[in-house]
Amino acid sequence: MTIAKDPTTAPSASLLTLAYNEQALVRAVQATSLHDPIARRLRELGFVPGEPVRIVAKGPVGADPLLIQIGFTRFALRRAEAARVLVETAL
């Protein structure tokens, strides 16, 4: 017996797992508490489900910060902030 995979429940991973220039879609932003200001700010900046996202560049020391492109806008995020963004890659 095999179980069919539901395409609406594609696996998600942290934004940190993306390879350089790999395209993905934002799935969610993880909050660490009910009123998490960082998660709220990431959503305000456009990290919302369905938005295309990719890593454009990485910092020279420990790959921190990351230059992230979401839609047509670029942001520098610390690795700790990028780890909160869950993405799904194309299958």
PERA-V164640 format. One record per residue. N is the residue number from 1. SS is DSSP state (2 for helix, 1 for strand, 0 for the rest). D_FIRST is the distance of its C-alpha to the first C-alpha in Angstrom with 2 decimals. Layout:
[[N & SS & D_FIRST] [N & SS & D_FIRST]]
This chain:
[[1 & 0 & 0.00] [2 & 0 & 3.80] [3 & 0 & 6.78] [4 & 0 & 9.81] [5 & 0 & 13.01] [6 & 0 & 15.90] [7 & 2 & 18.97] [8 & 2 & 21.30] [9 & 2 & 20.14] [10 & 0 & 20.90] [11 & 0 & 21.63] [12 & 0 & 25.31] [13 & 1 & 27.71] [14 & 1 & 31.43] [15 & 2 & 33.93] [16 & 2 & 35.13] [17 & 2 & 32.09] [18 & 0 & 33.05] [19 & 0 & 34.76] [20 & 0 & 38.24] [21 & 0 & 38.25] [22 & 0 & 34.44] [23 & 0 & 33.80] [24 & 1 & 31.61] [25 & 1 & 31.56] [26 & 1 & 32.62] [27 & 1 & 29.97] [28 & 1 & 32.14] [29 & 1 & 35.06] [30 & 0 & 34.67] [31 & 0 & 37.60] [32 & 0 & 38.80] [33 & 0 & 40.63] [34 & 0 & 41.15] [35 & 0 & 44.02] [36 & 0 & 43.15] [37 & 2 & 45.81] [38 & 2 & 44.11] [39 & 2 & 40.84] [40 & 2 & 42.98] [41 & 2 & 45.07] [42 & 2 & 42.11] [43 & 2 & 40.87] [44 & 2 & 44.46] [45 & 0 & 44.64] [46 & 0 & 41.70] [47 & 0 & 38.61] [48 & 0 & 36.68] [49 & 0 & 33.11] [50 & 0 & 32.75] [51 & 0 & 35.83] [52 & 1 & 35.66] [53 & 1 & 36.66] [54 & 1 & 37.42] [55 & 1 & 39.40] [56 & 1 & 42.66] [57 & 1 & 44.45] [58 & 1 & 44.52] [59 & 1 & 47.61] [60 & 1 & 49.42] [61 & 1 & 49.16] [62 & 0 & 45.71] [63 & 0 & 44.32] [64 & 1 & 45.80] [65 & 1 & 46.26] [66 & 1 & 43.66] [67 & 1 & 44.71] [68 & 1 & 42.00] [69 & 1 & 42.07] [70 & 1 & 40.57] [71 & 0 & 41.29] [72 & 0 & 44.80] [73 & 1 & 46.00] [74 & 1 & 46.08] [75 & 1 & 46.19] [76 & 1 & 46.79] [77 & 1 & 44.46] [78 & 0 & 44.56] [79 & 2 & 41.42] [80 & 2 & 41.12] [81 & 2 & 41.15] [82 & 2 & 38.69] [83 & 0 & 36.23] [84 & 0 & 36.04] [85 & 1 & 34.81] [86 & 1 & 31.03] [87 & 1 & 30.02] [88 & 1 & 27.07] [89 & 1 & 27.42] [90 & 0 & 26.51] [91 & 0 & 23.10]]
